[in-house]
Amino acid sequence: MKSTCTLILLTLLWVSVPAQELDSLKAIMGVEGTGEDKEMPGGQDEKTYTPVSVYDDGEEVRVNLGDKEMFKVVDDGDSTYVKLGKNKMLEVYDHPDSTRIRVGNREISIVENDNKADIHIGRIRDHGRHKERFRGHWSGFEWGMNNFLDDDFTLSREDDADFMDLNTSRSWAINLNFAQYSLGFGSSYLGVVTGLGLEFNNYFFDNNNTIAEIDDQVVNVPLDGENLSKSKLTTTFLRIPILLEGQFPRTSRGKRVFISAGLITGIKLGSHTKVVFDDNGKDKSKDKDDFNINPFRYGLTARLGFGCFAVYSDYYFTPMFVREKGPELYPFNVGLSLTF
């Protein structure tokens, strides 16, 4: 025990004490604590003392700096470990044919086999000792299809809104969820997830038209369809979710089924229309405007997946356009997600 403790203590002191301070510490430790008075510079008398003290009771060695405990070395049967406060810095497990040394989540195993020593270095996989934290599924990449529902929850358009008919196969949503925070309910299987993401929506018009804002109203702008290649509306939103997520069965995170649902909000960052003609080469125009699109929206979102893959759906209760300044249409998208 004493040899092991001495080795550990010397190693820790050598790493933790700077060279200039180590010389001073040696000088101080070299003064015998006899309790006699020693004449100090200036003619003052002061009792000598030792700032670092070591206590050894056979099973535990404690090192104090003044009245404060720095760390201790404990011999607990077949194991010896160093504690700094309440945390174990270093653990050594001595068995008849092997020795294991643990530092953080790393382990060095020295196994004696036929007069040979095999050394293995790896991560600790003992989940009982290191409790797994809850980590949800939000951050990552999503790809889906956009469209609108009217106030009757149908894809059909009334006569005054038929210019908003979309080519669904070309109307894509691309989401980049770049920040995530997970809060578990005391386990790694249930918790709340939030974060930040960017949502890019491309709405390709199915008819030969685009839109414009005239007299504070969103209106239809017909186009010559003979050489029309594409006409679309693009929006960009910053979005924030609040999701309740459950995962099962109780295995590693990459082998679980998960389901999550909750609220999602969006803040508009920009919008523009783009028209491209194939007329003796590409001729395109781009119009940046707010088009009376609601600057803030909220709705529901849900995800169902396995491992890092999932299907997702978003539906917004807020109309696409400010009320009475454009058609009453509610955006939604459905697609696939790859989480990190």
C-alpha atoms as a printed R data frame, in Angstrom:
    type eleno elety resid chain resno       x       y       z
1   ATOM     1    CA   MET     A     1   0.000   0.000   0.000
2   ATOM     2    CA   LYS     A     2   2.747   2.453   0.933
3   ATOM     3    CA   SER     A     3   4.687   1.897  -2.278
4   ATOM     4    CA   THR     A     4   1.571   2.360  -4.416
5   ATOM     5    CA   CYS     A     5   0.521   5.458  -2.497
6   ATOM     6    CA   THR     A     6   4.008   6.930  -2.649
7   ATOM     7    CA   LEU     A     7   4.165   6.444  -6.417
8   ATOM     8    CA   ILE     A     8   0.741   8.038  -6.948
9   ATOM     9    CA   LEU     A     9   1.445  10.929  -4.609
10  ATOM    10    CA   LEU     A    10   4.781  11.731  -6.208
11  ATOM    11    CA   THR     A    11   3.224  11.587  -9.682
12  ATOM    12    CA   LEU     A    12   0.392  13.934  -8.722
13  ATOM    13    CA   LEU     A    13   2.691  16.361  -6.966
14  ATOM    14    CA   TRP     A    14   5.141  16.369  -9.874
15  ATOM    15    CA   VAL     A    15   2.332  17.148 -12.366
16  ATOM    16    CA   SER     A    16   0.450  19.680 -10.270
17  ATOM    17    CA   VAL     A    17   3.247  21.786  -8.768
18  ATOM    18    CA   PRO     A    18   5.180  24.187 -11.069
19  ATOM    19    CA   ALA     A    19   8.967  23.956 -10.974
20  ATOM    20    CA   GLN     A    20   9.558  27.267  -9.218
21  ATOM    21    CA   GLU     A    21   6.920  26.433  -6.588
22  ATOM    22    CA   LEU     A    22   8.353  22.925  -6.130
23  ATOM    23    CA   ASP     A    23  11.734  24.375  -5.144
24  ATOM    24    CA   SER     A    24  10.038  26.608  -2.590
25  ATOM    25    CA   LEU     A    25   7.991  23.673  -1.301
26  ATOM    26    CA   LYS     A    26  11.130  21.569  -0.882
27  ATOM    27    CA   ALA     A    27  12.788  24.350   1.048
28  ATOM    28    CA   ILE     A    28   9.823  24.680   3.362
29  ATOM    29    CA   MET     A    29   9.448  20.940   3.814
30  ATOM    30    CA   GLY     A    30  13.165  20.768   4.682
31  ATOM    31    CA   VAL     A    31  12.584  22.798   7.828
32  ATOM    32    CA   GLU     A    32  12.011  20.502  10.785
33  ATOM    33    CA   GLY     A    33   8.838  21.274  12.660
34  ATOM    34    CA   THR     A    34  10.376  21.279  16.124
35  ATOM    35    CA   GLY     A    35   8.079  23.933  17.460
36  ATOM    36    CA   GLU     A    36  11.083  26.108  18.399
37  ATOM    37    CA   ASP     A    37  11.089  29.769  17.530
38  ATOM    38    CA   LYS     A    38  13.144  30.830  14.531
39  ATOM    39    CA   GLU     A    39  14.481  34.326  14.169
40  ATOM    40    CA   MET     A    40  12.981  35.922  11.063
41  ATOM    41    CA   PRO     A    41  14.320  38.886   9.077
42  ATOM    42    CA   GLY     A    42  13.705  42.123  10.952
43  ATOM    43    CA   GLY     A    43  14.228  40.541  14.326
44  ATOM    44    CA   GLN     A    44  10.755  38.957  14.518
45  ATOM    45    CA   ASP     A    45  10.196  35.509  15.933
46  ATOM    46    CA   GLU     A    46   7.842  33.086  14.245
47  ATOM    47    CA   LYS     A    47   7.199  29.378  14.690
48  ATOM    48    CA   THR     A    48   7.983  27.186  11.752
49  ATOM    49    CA   TYR     A    49   5.214  25.104  10.212
50  ATOM    50    CA   THR     A    50   4.653  22.688   7.363
51  ATOM    51    CA   PRO     A    51   1.980  23.834   4.825
52  ATOM    52    CA   VAL     A    52   1.586  20.339   3.302
53  ATOM    53    CA   SER     A    53   0.743  17.480   5.676
54  ATOM    54    CA   VAL     A    54   0.327  13.771   4.941
55  ATOM    55    CA   TYR     A    55  -1.775  11.407   7.090
56  ATOM    56    CA   ASP     A    56  -1.469   7.636   6.668
57  ATOM    57    CA   ASP     A    57  -3.629   5.191   8.655
58  ATOM    58    CA   GLY     A    58  -2.800   2.082   6.612
59  ATOM    59    CA   GLU     A    59  -5.929   2.094   4.435
60  ATOM    60    CA   GLU     A    60  -6.120   5.764   3.518
61  ATOM    61    CA   VAL     A    61  -3.575   8.455   2.813
62  ATOM    62    CA   ARG     A    62  -4.730  12.067   2.918
63  ATOM    63    CA   VAL     A    63  -2.764  15.081   1.731
64  ATOM    64    CA   ASN     A    64  -3.770  18.440   3.211
65  ATOM    65    CA   LEU     A    65  -2.722  21.929   2.217
66  ATOM    66    CA   GLY     A    66  -3.082  23.856   5.431
67  ATOM    67    CA   ASP     A    67  -6.530  22.972   6.787
68  ATOM    68    CA   LYS     A    68  -7.896  21.977   3.370
69  ATOM    69    CA   GLU     A    69  -7.771  18.448   2.024
70  ATOM    70    CA   MET     A    70  -6.166  18.382  -1.440
71  ATOM    71    CA   PHE     A    71  -6.718  14.722  -2.296
72  ATOM    72    CA   LYS     A    72  -6.602  11.283  -0.763
73  ATOM    73    CA   VAL     A    73  -5.518   7.801  -1.764
74  ATOM    74    CA   VAL     A    74  -7.768   4.968  -0.581
75  ATOM    75    CA   ASP     A    75  -6.898   1.271  -0.499
76  ATOM    76    CA   ASP     A    76 -10.219  -0.566  -0.842
77  ATOM    77    CA   GLY     A    77  -9.508  -4.277  -1.021
78  ATOM    78    CA   ASP     A    78  -8.291  -5.088  -4.529
79  ATOM    79    CA   SER     A    79  -8.524  -1.490  -5.709
80  ATOM    80    CA   THR     A    80  -6.681   1.720  -5.021
81  ATOM    81    CA   TYR     A    81  -8.067   5.074  -6.115
82  ATOM    82    CA   VAL     A    82  -7.285   8.757  -5.826
83  ATOM    83    CA   LYS     A    83 -10.102  11.169  -4.967
84  ATOM    84    CA   LEU     A    84 -10.025  14.910  -5.595
85  ATOM    85    CA   GLY     A    85 -13.006  16.237  -3.690
86  ATOM    86    CA   LYS     A    86 -15.911  13.876  -4.449
87  ATOM    87    CA   ASN     A    87 -14.546  12.723  -7.815
88  ATOM    88    CA   LYS     A    88 -12.265   9.782  -8.444
89  ATOM    89    CA   MET     A    89  -9.313  10.978 -10.524
90  ATOM    90    CA   LEU     A    90  -7.488   7.670 -10.865
91  ATOM    91    CA   GLU     A    91  -8.457   4.063 -10.090
92  ATOM    92    CA   VAL     A    92  -6.137   1.048  -9.978
93  ATOM    93    CA   TYR     A    93  -7.603  -2.490  -9.764
94  ATOM    94    CA   ASP     A    94  -5.053  -5.171  -8.891
95  ATOM    95    CA   HIS     A    95  -6.072  -8.788  -9.633
96  ATOM    96    CA   PRO     A    96  -3.896 -11.926  -9.521
97  ATOM    97    CA   ASP     A    97  -3.418 -12.007 -13.307
98  ATOM    98    CA   SER     A    98  -4.260  -8.456 -14.379
99  ATOM    99    CA   THR     A    99  -4.127  -4.792 -13.462
100 ATOM   100    CA   ARG     A   100  -6.617  -2.164 -14.648
101 ATOM   101    CA   ILE     A   101  -5.974   1.573 -14.478
102 ATOM   102    CA   ARG     A   102  -8.876   3.961 -15.076
103 ATOM   103    CA   VAL     A   103  -8.517   7.690 -15.767
104 ATOM   104    CA   GLY     A   104 -11.771   9.447 -16.685
105 ATOM   105    CA   ASN     A   105 -13.549   7.303 -19.284
106 ATOM   106    CA   ARG     A   106 -10.341   5.595 -20.398
107 ATOM   107    CA   GLU     A   107  -8.979   2.283 -19.122
108 ATOM   108    CA   ILE     A   108  -5.543   0.656 -19.435
109 ATOM   109    CA   SER     A   109  -5.597  -3.122 -18.909
110 ATOM   110    CA   ILE     A   110  -2.380  -5.048 -18.262
111 ATOM   111    CA   VAL     A   111  -3.005  -8.804 -18.492
112 ATOM   112    CA   GLU     A   112  -0.318 -11.368 -17.699
113 ATOM   113    CA   ASN     A   113  -0.544 -14.428 -19.970
114 ATOM   114    CA   ASP     A   114   2.178 -17.089 -20.286
115 ATOM   115    CA   ASN     A   115   4.832 -14.802 -18.858
116 ATOM   116    CA   LYS     A   116   3.798 -12.075 -21.294
117 ATOM   117    CA   ALA     A   117   2.049  -8.825 -20.540
118 ATOM   118    CA   ASP     A   118  -0.710  -7.715 -22.928
119 ATOM   119    CA   ILE     A   119  -1.631  -4.040 -22.726
120 ATOM   120    CA   HIS     A   120  -5.011  -2.764 -23.949
121 ATOM   121    CA   ILE     A   121  -6.217   0.860 -23.985
122 ATOM   122    CA   GLY     A   122  -9.867   1.739 -24.581
123 ATOM   123    CA   ARG     A   123 -13.044   3.401 -23.335
124 ATOM   124    CA   ILE     A   124 -14.954   2.243 -20.287
125 ATOM   125    CA   ARG     A   125 -18.204   0.557 -21.318
126 ATOM   126    CA   ASP     A   126 -19.544   0.088 -17.820
127 ATOM   127    CA   HIS     A   127 -22.871   1.965 -18.058
128 ATOM   128    CA   GLY     A   128 -23.630   1.112 -14.453
129 ATOM   129    CA   ARG     A   129 -20.726   3.272 -13.329
130 ATOM   130    CA   HIS     A   130 -21.237   6.072 -15.861
131 ATOM   131    CA   LYS     A   131 -24.948   6.730 -16.217
132 ATOM   132    CA   GLU     A   132 -25.962   7.574 -19.785
133 ATOM   133    CA   ARG     A   133 -27.597  10.956 -20.236
134 ATOM   134    CA   PHE     A   134 -30.706  11.629 -22.303
135 ATOM   135    CA   ARG     A   135 -29.929  12.942 -25.784
136 ATOM   136    CA   GLY     A   136 -32.778  13.756 -28.141
137 ATOM   137    CA   HIS     A   137 -33.060  13.854 -31.924
138 ATOM   138    CA   TRP     A   138 -33.173  17.370 -33.374
139 ATOM   139    CA   SER     A   139 -29.799  18.481 -34.698
140 ATOM   140    CA   GLY     A   140 -29.128  17.304 -38.221
141 ATOM   141    CA   PHE     A   141 -30.369  17.620 -41.786
142 ATOM   142    CA   GLU     A   142 -33.965  17.350 -43.112
143 ATOM   143    CA   TRP     A   143 -35.394  17.213 -46.617
144 ATOM   144    CA   GLY     A   144 -39.111  17.324 -47.400
145 ATOM   145    CA   MET     A   145 -41.876  18.565 -49.680
146 ATOM   146    CA   ASN     A   146 -43.830  21.822 -49.212
147 ATOM   147    CA   ASN     A   147 -47.430  22.677 -49.862
148 ATOM   148    CA   PHE     A   148 -50.396  24.596 -48.454
149 ATOM   149    CA   LEU     A   149 -53.729  23.653 -46.914
150 ATOM   150    CA   ASP     A   150 -56.668  26.028 -47.162
151 ATOM   151    CA   ASP     A   151 -59.049  26.801 -44.292
152 ATOM   152    CA   ASP     A   152 -60.970  23.573 -45.079
153 ATOM   153    CA   PHE     A   153 -57.747  21.501 -44.773
154 ATOM   154    CA   THR     A   154 -57.700  20.635 -48.471
155 ATOM   155    CA   LEU     A   155 -55.076  21.075 -51.185
156 ATOM   156    CA   SER     A   156 -57.596  22.586 -53.595
157 ATOM   157    CA   ARG     A   157 -57.524  26.318 -54.336
158 ATOM   158    CA   GLU     A   158 -60.460  28.664 -54.688
159 ATOM   159    CA   ASP     A   159 -60.695  30.873 -57.788
160 ATOM   160    CA   ASP     A   160 -59.098  33.854 -56.073
161 ATOM   161    CA   ALA     A   161 -56.142  31.730 -54.829
162 ATOM   162    CA   ASP     A   162 -55.517  29.362 -57.751
163 ATOM   163    CA   PHE     A   163 -52.337  31.278 -58.633
164 ATOM   164    CA   MET     A   164 -50.808  29.694 -55.498
165 ATOM   165    CA   ASP     A   165 -51.116  26.151 -56.901
166 ATOM   166    CA   LEU     A   166 -47.755  24.418 -56.525
167 ATOM   167    CA   ASN     A   167 -45.751  21.803 -58.346
168 ATOM   168    CA   THR     A   168 -45.305  19.612 -55.263
169 ATOM   169    CA   SER     A   169 -42.611  17.400 -56.781
170 ATOM   170    CA   ARG     A   170 -40.340  20.449 -57.114
171 ATOM   171    CA   SER     A   171 -41.410  22.325 -53.979
172 ATOM   172    CA   TRP     A   172 -38.800  21.269 -51.433
173 ATOM   173    CA   ALA     A   173 -38.011  22.149 -47.834
174 ATOM   174    CA   ILE     A   174 -34.412  21.924 -46.633
175 ATOM   175    CA   ASN     A   175 -33.811  22.228 -42.891
176 ATOM   176    CA   LEU     A   176 -30.454  22.591 -41.145
177 ATOM   177    CA   ASN     A   177 -30.821  22.093 -37.384
178 ATOM   178    CA   PHE     A   178 -27.506  23.285 -35.991
179 ATOM   179    CA   ALA     A   179 -28.053  23.509 -32.212
180 ATOM   180    CA   GLN     A   180 -29.672  21.152 -29.715
181 ATOM   181    CA   TYR     A   181 -30.235  21.032 -25.950
182 ATOM   182    CA   SER     A   182 -31.685  17.953 -24.220
183 ATOM   183    CA   LEU     A   183 -33.124  17.738 -20.698
184 ATOM   184    CA   GLY     A   184 -33.810  14.233 -19.370
185 ATOM   185    CA   PHE     A   185 -36.416  13.278 -16.795
186 ATOM   186    CA   GLY     A   186 -34.007  11.274 -14.660
187 ATOM   187    CA   SER     A   187 -33.281   8.708 -17.394
188 ATOM   188    CA   SER     A   188 -31.794   8.412 -20.879
189 ATOM   189    CA   TYR     A   189 -35.147   7.410 -22.443
190 ATOM   190    CA   LEU     A   190 -37.494  10.345 -21.843
191 ATOM   191    CA   GLY     A   191 -36.954  14.082 -21.937
192 ATOM   192    CA   VAL     A   192 -37.477  17.480 -23.526
193 ATOM   193    CA   VAL     A   193 -35.525  18.668 -26.573
194 ATOM   194    CA   THR     A   194 -35.069  22.195 -27.889
195 ATOM   195    CA   GLY     A   195 -32.591  23.966 -30.162
196 ATOM   196    CA   LEU     A   196 -32.204  26.146 -33.248
197 ATOM   197    CA   GLY     A   197 -32.522  25.490 -36.952
198 ATOM   198    CA   LEU     A   198 -32.838  27.103 -40.365
199 ATOM   199    CA   GLU     A   199 -35.740  26.266 -42.701
200 ATOM   200    CA   PHE     A   200 -35.464  26.978 -46.436
201 ATOM   201    CA   ASN     A   201 -38.768  26.620 -48.324
202 ATOM   202    CA   ASN     A   202 -38.988  26.547 -52.131
203 ATOM   203    CA   TYR     A   203 -42.515  26.915 -53.541
204 ATOM   204    CA   PHE     A   204 -42.577  26.209 -57.317
205 ATOM   205    CA   PHE     A   205 -45.679  27.614 -58.985
206 ATOM   206    CA   ASP     A   206 -47.596  25.109 -61.080
207 ATOM   207    CA   ASN     A   207 -49.050  27.796 -63.376
208 ATOM   208    CA   ASN     A   208 -47.251  30.302 -65.594
209 ATOM   209    CA   ASN     A   209 -47.143  33.025 -63.014
210 ATOM   210    CA   THR     A   210 -45.305  34.631 -60.123
211 ATOM   211    CA   ILE     A   211 -46.509  36.918 -57.319
212 ATOM   212    CA   ALA     A   212 -45.923  40.532 -56.328
213 ATOM   213    CA   GLU     A   213 -47.007  42.932 -53.591
214 ATOM   214    CA   ILE     A   214 -49.057  45.785 -55.074
215 ATOM   215    CA   ASP     A   215 -51.016  48.277 -52.965
216 ATOM   216    CA   ASP     A   216 -50.237  46.181 -49.889
217 ATOM   217    CA   GLN     A   217 -51.862  43.103 -51.462
218 ATOM   218    CA   VAL     A   218 -50.341  39.858 -52.766
219 ATOM   219    CA   VAL     A   219 -51.449  39.558 -56.400
220 ATOM   220    CA   ASN     A   220 -50.980  37.207 -59.317
221 ATOM   221    CA   VAL     A   221 -48.516  38.216 -62.062
222 ATOM   222    CA   PRO     A   222 -49.060  36.177 -65.292
223 ATOM   223    CA   LEU     A   223 -45.978  35.166 -67.292
224 ATOM   224    CA   ASP     A   224 -45.394  34.147 -70.865
225 ATOM   225    CA   GLY     A   225 -45.167  30.383 -70.548
226 ATOM   226    CA   GLU     A   226 -43.602  29.655 -73.917
227 ATOM   227    CA   ASN     A   227 -40.006  29.888 -72.687
228 ATOM   228    CA   LEU     A   228 -40.664  29.805 -68.928
229 ATOM   229    CA   SER     A   229 -38.255  27.417 -67.184
230 ATOM   230    CA   LYS     A   230 -39.105  27.986 -63.522
231 ATOM   231    CA   SER     A   231 -40.959  30.345 -61.246
232 ATOM   232    CA   LYS     A   232 -40.749  29.999 -57.490
233 ATOM   233    CA   LEU     A   233 -41.114  31.706 -54.123
234 ATOM   234    CA   THR     A   234 -38.383  31.088 -51.525
235 ATOM   235    CA   THR     A   235 -38.588  31.797 -47.790
236 ATOM   236    CA   THR     A   236 -36.047  31.438 -44.980
237 ATOM   237    CA   PHE     A   237 -37.030  31.010 -41.324
238 ATOM   238    CA   LEU     A   238 -35.137  30.629 -38.064
239 ATOM   239    CA   ARG     A   239 -37.031  28.047 -36.039
240 ATOM   240    CA   ILE     A   240 -37.112  26.918 -32.411
241 ATOM   241    CA   PRO     A   241 -38.784  23.661 -31.255
242 ATOM   242    CA   ILE     A   242 -39.964  22.387 -27.876
243 ATOM   243    CA   LEU     A   243 -40.327  18.603 -28.152
244 ATOM   244    CA   LEU     A   244 -41.258  15.799 -25.779
245 ATOM   245    CA   GLU     A   245 -39.353  12.677 -26.821
246 ATOM   246    CA   GLY     A   246 -39.440   9.038 -25.765
247 ATOM   247    CA   GLN     A   247 -36.997   6.294 -26.791
248 ATOM   248    CA   PHE     A   248 -37.246   2.500 -26.555
249 ATOM   249    CA   PRO     A   249 -36.157  -0.243 -25.951
250 ATOM   250    CA   ARG     A   250 -33.496   0.159 -23.283
251 ATOM   251    CA   THR     A   251 -30.422  -0.399 -25.382
252 ATOM   252    CA   SER     A   252 -27.764   1.844 -26.920
253 ATOM   253    CA   ARG     A   253 -29.038   5.113 -28.413
254 ATOM   254    CA   GLY     A   254 -28.249   4.057 -31.989
255 ATOM   255    CA   LYS     A   255 -30.522   1.004 -31.697
256 ATOM   256    CA   ARG     A   256 -33.623   2.692 -30.288
257 ATOM   257    CA   VAL     A   257 -36.944   3.670 -31.823
258 ATOM   258    CA   PHE     A   258 -37.885   7.236 -30.913
259 ATOM   259    CA   ILE     A   259 -40.982   9.364 -31.204
260 ATOM   260    CA   SER     A   260 -41.187  13.085 -30.482
261 ATOM   261    CA   ALA     A   261 -43.807  15.781 -30.853
262 ATOM   262    CA   GLY     A   262 -44.320  19.354 -29.761
263 ATOM   263    CA   LEU     A   263 -44.483  23.004 -30.728
264 ATOM   264    CA   ILE     A   264 -42.337  24.744 -33.299
265 ATOM   265    CA   THR     A   265 -41.975  28.481 -33.941
266 ATOM   266    CA   GLY     A   266 -40.427  30.353 -36.855
267 ATOM   267    CA   ILE     A   267 -39.041  33.861 -37.390
268 ATOM   268    CA   LYS     A   268 -38.776  35.015 -41.012
269 ATOM   269    CA   LEU     A   269 -35.289  36.001 -42.129
270 ATOM   270    CA   GLY     A   270 -36.021  36.675 -45.813
271 ATOM   271    CA   SER     A   271 -38.112  35.944 -48.917
272 ATOM   272    CA   HIS     A   272 -37.814  36.406 -52.677
273 ATOM   273    CA   THR     A   273 -39.250  35.261 -55.993
274 ATOM   274    CA   LYS     A   274 -37.193  33.958 -58.896
275 ATOM   275    CA   VAL     A   275 -38.199  33.607 -62.563
276 ATOM   276    CA   VAL     A   276 -36.024  31.901 -65.194
277 ATOM   277    CA   PHE     A   277 -36.626  31.970 -68.975
278 ATOM   278    CA   ASP     A   278 -34.879  29.825 -71.593
279 ATOM   279    CA   ASP     A   279 -34.592  32.492 -74.280
280 ATOM   280    CA   ASN     A   280 -31.305  32.479 -76.208
281 ATOM   281    CA   GLY     A   281 -29.584  31.475 -73.028
282 ATOM   282    CA   LYS     A   282 -30.851  31.750 -69.488
283 ATOM   283    CA   ASP     A   283 -32.627  34.974 -68.578
284 ATOM   284    CA   LYS     A   284 -33.557  35.257 -64.906
285 ATOM   285    CA   SER     A   285 -34.921  37.868 -62.540
286 ATOM   286    CA   LYS     A   286 -35.054  37.947 -58.749
287 ATOM   287    CA   ASP     A   287 -37.320  40.114 -56.606
288 ATOM   288    CA   LYS     A   288 -36.650  40.471 -52.867
289 ATOM   289    CA   ASP     A   289 -39.683  41.557 -50.849
290 ATOM   290    CA   ASP     A   290 -41.660  40.512 -47.789
291 ATOM   291    CA   PHE     A   291 -44.766  39.727 -49.918
292 ATOM   292    CA   ASN     A   292 -46.931  40.193 -46.806
293 ATOM   293    CA   ILE     A   293 -45.600  36.874 -45.450
294 ATOM   294    CA   ASN     A   294 -46.191  36.595 -41.719
295 ATOM   295    CA   PRO     A   295 -42.914  37.427 -39.935
296 ATOM   296    CA   PHE     A   296 -43.678  34.997 -37.091
297 ATOM   297    CA   ARG     A   297 -45.385  31.602 -37.184
298 ATOM   298    CA   TYR     A   298 -46.018  28.653 -34.901
299 ATOM   299    CA   GLY     A   299 -47.353  25.142 -35.278
300 ATOM   300    CA   LEU     A   300 -46.906  21.452 -34.514
301 ATOM   301    CA   THR     A   301 -44.058  19.124 -35.417
302 ATOM   302    CA   ALA     A   302 -43.579  15.360 -34.991
303 ATOM   303    CA   ARG     A   303 -40.879  12.770 -35.668
304 ATOM   304    CA   LEU     A   304 -40.761   8.973 -35.747
305 ATOM   305    CA   GLY     A   305 -37.496   7.191 -36.342
306 ATOM   306    CA   PHE     A   306 -34.931   4.527 -35.596
307 ATOM   307    CA   GLY     A   307 -31.290   5.240 -34.808
308 ATOM   308    CA   CYS     A   308 -30.401   8.427 -36.673
309 ATOM   309    CA   PHE     A   309 -33.087   8.203 -39.402
310 ATOM   310    CA   ALA     A   310 -36.643   9.490 -39.114
311 ATOM   311    CA   VAL     A   311 -39.706  10.795 -40.919
312 ATOM   312    CA   TYR     A   312 -40.981  14.192 -39.844
313 ATOM   313    CA   SER     A   313 -43.892  16.547 -40.456
314 ATOM   314    CA   ASP     A   314 -44.482  20.239 -39.696
315 ATOM   315    CA   TYR     A   315 -47.824  22.040 -39.829
316 ATOM   316    CA   TYR     A   316 -48.213  25.746 -39.060
317 ATOM   317    CA   PHE     A   317 -51.337  27.283 -37.538
318 ATOM   318    CA   THR     A   318 -50.235  30.724 -38.729
319 ATOM   319    CA   PRO     A   319 -51.341  31.577 -42.309
320 ATOM   320    CA   MET     A   320 -48.642  32.050 -44.908
321 ATOM   321    CA   PHE     A   321 -49.732  35.663 -45.572
322 ATOM   322    CA   VAL     A   322 -50.892  38.402 -43.244
323 ATOM   323    CA   ARG     A   323 -54.656  38.132 -42.846
324 ATOM   324    CA   GLU     A   324 -56.671  39.973 -45.553
325 ATOM   325    CA   LYS     A   325 -53.446  40.824 -47.441
326 ATOM   326    CA   GLY     A   326 -53.160  37.534 -49.304
327 ATOM   327    CA   PRO     A   327 -54.815  34.096 -49.701
328 ATOM   328    CA   GLU     A   328 -55.574  32.222 -46.470
329 ATOM   329    CA   LEU     A   329 -53.199  29.293 -46.812
330 ATOM   330    CA   TYR     A   330 -51.443  27.249 -44.110
331 ATOM   331    CA   PRO     A   331 -47.952  25.849 -44.890
332 ATOM   332    CA   PHE     A   332 -46.876  22.294 -44.088
333 ATOM   333    CA   ASN     A   333 -44.071  19.944 -45.098
334 ATOM   334    CA   VAL     A   334 -43.348  16.206 -44.801
335 ATOM   335    CA   GLY     A   335 -39.995  14.520 -45.283
336 ATOM   336    CA   LEU     A   336 -36.990  12.590 -44.034
337 ATOM   337    CA   SER     A   337 -34.386  13.537 -41.459
338 ATOM   338    CA   LEU     A   338 -30.848  12.470 -40.601
339 ATOM   339    CA   THR     A   339 -29.905  13.355 -37.027
340 ATOM   340    CA   PHE     A   340 -26.438  13.713 -35.527
